Amino acid sequence: NASEENPKVIELLRPLNIPVMRWPAGTAIYDYDWRRGIGPKEKRTPIHEKVWGGTEYYTFGTDEFLSWCKKIGTAPYINICMGNSAVRDVTLDDAVDWVEYVNGASTTRMGALRTANGHAEPYGVRLWCLGNENYLRAIIHKEETAEQYSDMLARWSKRLKETDPNLSLLGVGHVSTWNEEVLTRAGDELDYLTLHYYLTSQVKDGELLKPEKTLFASARVEENLKVNIPLLKSYNEKSGRKKNPLRFSIDEWNNRHKVWDGDRYSFTRKDDRRMYDVACTATMLNVFLRNSPHVAMANYIFPVNGHGLLKTVGESDAYKSASYHVFDLYRRYMAGSALSIDVSGPSKNGIRLSETNVEGDNEKSVDDMVCNLCYIDCAATSTDKGKTICVALVNRSYTEQQTVSLRLPGRYKAAEAWAVEADDVKAANNPEERDKVKAERIDIVGHQVTIKPCGLIIIKFTKR
């Protein structure tokens, strides 16, 4: 709610051209009643939020979210609770009413309610997800099998598409056995299958402990994707979905900090984003780029406060966290078609993937893998029919700089380069020092560059 009317938040988020924004959340949807969040604000009743604690005031509800998305220029994506809340009765009729409230004509029952609330025109929200981590028994979840979830998903999807045929629906994904069941039983109704991956960091006094367990963790995410991508390809081929293939949405991802509080390491969203978060964020984006187009969407948790790209200061100010600059550069430069790349050089050998810090949809077969991984992680994209190539280079070493030589397929010159670097890997921005970590334009001579520990450099090459 701190970001709803904060003009600085709007000012800083808008230039990122964020493609999509997911709401109202993940596990919190099982305690979220959308009807409480519409109508006059003075009549909305706050409740104790049972999943994460604290208070849900409902002052930032459906209409406020959709208006906010319009302000920052992003497509909204709404997540619906589907059936497995242990604290309230969530029905298919309730979900249909929400879709009709958002997208229905003013002549429909719920569209008329929206109009009465001051929003005559339908919002036209296309992206809707049914459920969140339904395979878990946690807090107020009731665990479901893949069969139970898929059968309900098929029923609900058909009914929602009868309400609005233009919906693009997302189903809950997990590990390969679960995903295969969902694709078999309900794939024809879906456009995306969700996956969740959180890197984690153990932090004491700002220091990242056992850094290689975190800085190389994105490799485990990538191997998990490689297990599941063939399932998608096989399903799309059998279903004849070449023009509209079903793809993955990495609905939740971030680098979570578990910080020493004097007694134990506790998960917190209040810890600063530091240089090592720059490396984690960039390597995850590289994974998504390398595995496109099968990965079509990836929703970072969160844009504001929490682990966010921005931190608010009061009701009218905000500043950029270290992670903001990663997204800014990737949005500006790493578009286009993904290119195949080969990386060789100094490596960390014998990394057992089960020992890297990833929480989420992990495959047992991946956990048994032992890998030799280069300190340099790289992704590359091409635009203008190959006239422009952009390369993102990340140094996964916590202590040593790395020098990189690039060989491109043809005659290219470095036209532009940007770096997000600092001399201290613990560096973070704060209200008093807002530019300790920032993106700076740098000069490149030839095709060689040196990257500081946990640093990111993006180079734009143009064809001679």
N, C-alpha and C positions, 0 to 999 in steps of 0.2 A: 504493500500500500504506500510505502514511502516514495515510490517512484511514480505514482499515478499522475500527480500534478507537478512534480518537480521539473522545472523547465530545463535544468542542466542535464537531467537524464535524457530527456527528449533530444536535446541538442547534440549530445554525445553518441547516442545510439543510432540516430537517423543516418549518419554517414556510413555506418557499417552495412547498410542494405541487407539487414537480416532477412533471410528468405522465409522463415517460418518460426512461429512461437507457440510452444505447447503450454496448455493450461487446463484445469487448475493445478495439476501436479501428478505425481505418481501414486504412492501409497495413500496420500492424503485424500484421494478421490473417494475412498471407502467411508469417509466420514463427512464428505461434502454434499450438501443438499442444495442443488442449484436454485430451487424455488425460494430459498431464504435470501438469495443474493440478487433479487430483482425487485423493482418497485421503489417507492420513496425510501431514501436511506434512513430517515428518522424512524421508520417502522421496522427496520431490519434488526433482528435480535442476535447478539453475539452468543457464541457457545464455546465451551472448552473443547479444543481440538484433541481428539483421543489418540492420534497416531504419533505426532511429534511433540505434543504438549503445547502450552500456550493457548491463545484465544483466536478463534476465527470470527472476525467482526462482520463479515459479509458486506462490507462497504465497497469492496472491489469485487463485483459480481460479473455476470455475463455481459451486460451492456457496457460496463466500464472496461472490461478486458478488450472487447471488440473495438471500442472507441480508441483505446490506447494503442492497439495494433495499427489502426488507421493513422494515428499521429506519427508513429515511427516508421510506417511504410512496410509492414510485414504481414504475411498471410497467417491468420489464426488457425490453430489446431486445437480441438477440444477433446479431452479425455473423459470418457464415460465410465462410471462404475458399472460392471456387469455381473451382478448376481452373487458375489461372494463376500459381501460385507456382513460382519457378525454383529453390527450395532444398529443397522437400519434396513428396512425392507426396500430393496431397489428392484423395480419392475421394468419390464419391457415397455409398458405404457408410459412410464416416467421418462425413459430415454426417448421415445417417440415424441413426447410433448416437448422435450428440450430441443430436439431437432426442429420441430415445427415452430417453436418460439423464435429460434434463431433464423430459420430460412423460409418459413411459411408466409404466404401472402397475407395481407392484412384482413382478408375475408375469412381466413381460417380461425378456428377457436383460439389457438395460442398466438397466432399472428396478430389477432385483435388485441390480445393482452399486451404484446410487445408495443403495438401502436399506442395503447393507452398509457404505457410507460414512457412515451416520448420518442419512439423509434419506428416510424411508419414503414420505412423501406426494409425489406429482408436483407440480412447481412451476407447471405450467400457463402457461408462457411463450408468448404469442401472436405476438409480433413477431420475425421472423427475416429478415435480409437476406442475399442471395446475391451475394457479391462486393463489391468496392470499387474504384472507378476502374479498371475492367478495360480501359478504352481507352488507358491509359498504359503506356509502357515506362519503368519507373523503379525503380532499385535491384534489387529481386528480382521485379518484375512481368514477365510476358510479355504484350506488347500483343495485344489481340484486336480484331477487327472487330465492328461491331454485329451482323452476321449470326452470327458464331461465338458471341458472348456470348449472343444471344437464343435460339439453338437449344439451347445447354447449359442456359440458364435454364428453358426450357420443360420439358426432361427432368427436371431436378432438382426443379423445383417440383411436378410431378405426383407424383414419388416421395415427397417430403417430406409432401405432403398425404395420401398413402396411409398414412403413418406416423401423422400427426395431422391429421385433417380440419379442426380448429379453428384452424390456423395462419393468420396474416395475414402475407403475404410481401411483401418489398420487393425491387425490382430496381434495378440501377444505371442511372441516367439520365445524360445528358451534354448535348450540344447537340441542336437540333431534328432533324437528320437521323438521328442515333443514336436519339433517343427515338421517332421515328416507326417505325423498324425494330423496336425492342423492343416497342412497343405492338402492332404488326401480328403479330409472331411469338409473343409470350408474354404479351400484356396480360391475357388471360383468366385467367391463373394468379395475377395480382398484385393487391395492394391499394394499393401505393404505388410511386412512382418517385423515386429519390433525385437530389438536386442538391447541389453543393458550391460555396460562395462564401466566399472570404476577402478582407476588406478588408486593406490593408497600410499601415503607417506607417513613414516614415523618421524616426528619432529620434536626436537628438544632445544630450547633457546634459539629457535630459528634454523637450526642445523638439521639437514636431512640425514637421518641415520640409515646405514646400509643402503647407500644411494643407488647402487646398481640394481637392487630389487625393484626400485620404482622407475628408474630412468630407462630400463630395458623392458618394462612391463608391457609396452604397446606391442612388442613382438608376440606375446601370448595372445593378445586380442586378435592380431592378424591371423595367427594360426587357427584360432577358433572360427574366424570368418571363412578361412579356406576349407574347413570341414563342411560348412553349411552352404556355401555358394553352389557347389554341385547339386544340392537338393533343389535349389531355386531353378537352376538351369534345366535340370531334368523335368521339373514340373512345368516350366514355361514351354518347353519343347513339346511335351505330351499334350498340353492344353492349347497349343497353337497360339500362344500369347507373345508373338514376336513384336507386335506394334505396341502392346500394353503389358509389358512383363511385370510380374510381381517382384518387388525388390525389398531390400532391408531398410529399416529405419533404426538407427542407433539412438533410441529415444532418450536414453539417459547416459551421460558420460561426464567424467571430470577426474581430477586428481584430488582425492579426499585426504585431509590432514588428520592424523591422530596425534595429539599434542600432549606432551608431558605436563601434568598439572600439579606436580609436586608429590603425587601419590601414585598415579598410573597414567597410561596413555589413553586419552579419551578423544573420541571423534568430535570435531567442532567445525562449524562452517564460518567461524569468526576469524580464523587465522589468515594472515595476509597472503596474497599471491606473490610468490618470489621467483627468482630467476629459474629455479629448478621446475617451477610450474610452467614457465615459458617452454622449456624443453619437453615436458610431458604433454602439454597442449599441442605443440607443433608436431610431435611424433604421432599423436593420435590422428591429427588431420592428415598427415602423410599416409597413414594406414588407410583412411577412408578414400583418399585420392587414388592410391594404388589399386584399390578394390572397387572402384567405380567402373561401370555403372550399376553393379549389383548392390552397392550401398548408395541409396538415393537421397538419404536425409540423415542428419545427425543433430540431435538437440542437446546442446550443452546446458548443464545445470550449474549456475543460474546466470541470467544476464545482469542482475542488480543485487548488490549486497550478497550475503552468503558467500559462495565461492566465486562471486560475480566478476564480470568485466568492469563494472563500475561500483564504487562505494559512495553512498550518499552522505552528505554532511548537512544536517538539519533538513529543512523542508524545501530549500531552493538551491542547493549546491551539491556537486558530486565531482569525483575525480576518477581518472582511469587507473585500473589496477594493471599489473604487469601483463596479465593475460589479454587485456584489451588490444594491445599492439599486435599480438599474434593474429587475432581475427581480422584486424584492420588490414594487415599486409596480405593475408591469404585471400580476403575478399577482393582486394585490388589487383592481385597478380596471379593467383593460382586458379584461374578459371580455364575453360577450354577443355581439350581432350587430354586425358592422362597418357603419359608416355612410359614405355618400359625402360627400366634403368638397371644398371649393374653397379654395385658398390664393393670395393675391396680396400683393405688397409688394416691399420691397427684395430684389434678386436679384443673383446672379452670372451674367453673360451670356456666351454663347459657349463653354460648357464642352463640349469634345469628350470623349465618354464613353470612348473608347479610352485617353485620358490620365488617367483616374481609376484609383485603385489597387484593382483587383479581380483576384484570381487564382481560377481555377476554370472553370466551364462557361460561357464567354463566347461569344456568337454574333457572327460577323463583321458581320452586318447591323446589330447594335446598336453595334458599335465605330465605325461611320461616322456615328453621330448626333451632332448638335451641339445643346445644350439651354441654355435660360435657366432657372435654378433658384433658387427663393426661398430665402433664408437660413432661414426657418422651415419645418420639416417637421412634419406633423401627421397623426394618426390619431384616429378617434373610434369609440366603441362605445356600444350602447344595451342596457339591460336593463329588466326590469319593464314590458314592453310600451310602451317609450318614456318611462316615468316618470323614468328615470335615464339621463343621457348623461355619459360620461367622455371627456375630450379629453387627448391626450398631445401636448405641444408641445416641439420640440427646436430650439435655436438652433445652426445650423451655421456661424455666424461664429466665427472663432478670436480675433477682437480686439474686436468691437463687440456691445454689448447690443442687443436687439431688443424693441420694444414691440408687443404683439399685441392687436387688438380682435376679439372673437368675436361672431358673429351665429348664433344657434341657431334651429331651426325651431319656434318657439312660445315660451311664457312659462316661462323657466327661471331659477333662481337658483343661484349658486355655493354649494354646501353644504360643500365640503371641498376643500383644495388642498395639494399637496405639491411640494417642489422639491428637486432634487439639483443644487447649484450650489457654486461656489467663486470667490474673487476671482482665483485663479491657475489657468489652464487646465492647468498642469503638476502640479497638486495630486494627491497619491496618499496612500493610507493605508499605515502601516507598523507593526511591532510596538510601537513606542513611542508613535506618534500614530495611533490607530485610527479616529478620527472626523474627520480633516481633510476627508474627503468623506463625506457622509451625507445621508439623506433628512430634511427638516425640514418640518413643517407651517407653512403660510404663510396670511396673510389676503388675500383677494381682494375688491376693491371693484368691484361691477358686473361687466362682462364684459371687462375690460382687465387685462393683466399684462405686466410687463417681465422678460425672461429674460437672464441673464448669458451671456457667450460660452461655448459648448459645454454650456450648461445644459439641464436637463430640468424641465418643470413639468407635472404631471397635475392636472386639475381635474375634480371630480365635480359635476355639475349635477343638480338635481331640479326636477320640474315644479311650478310654482306652483299 
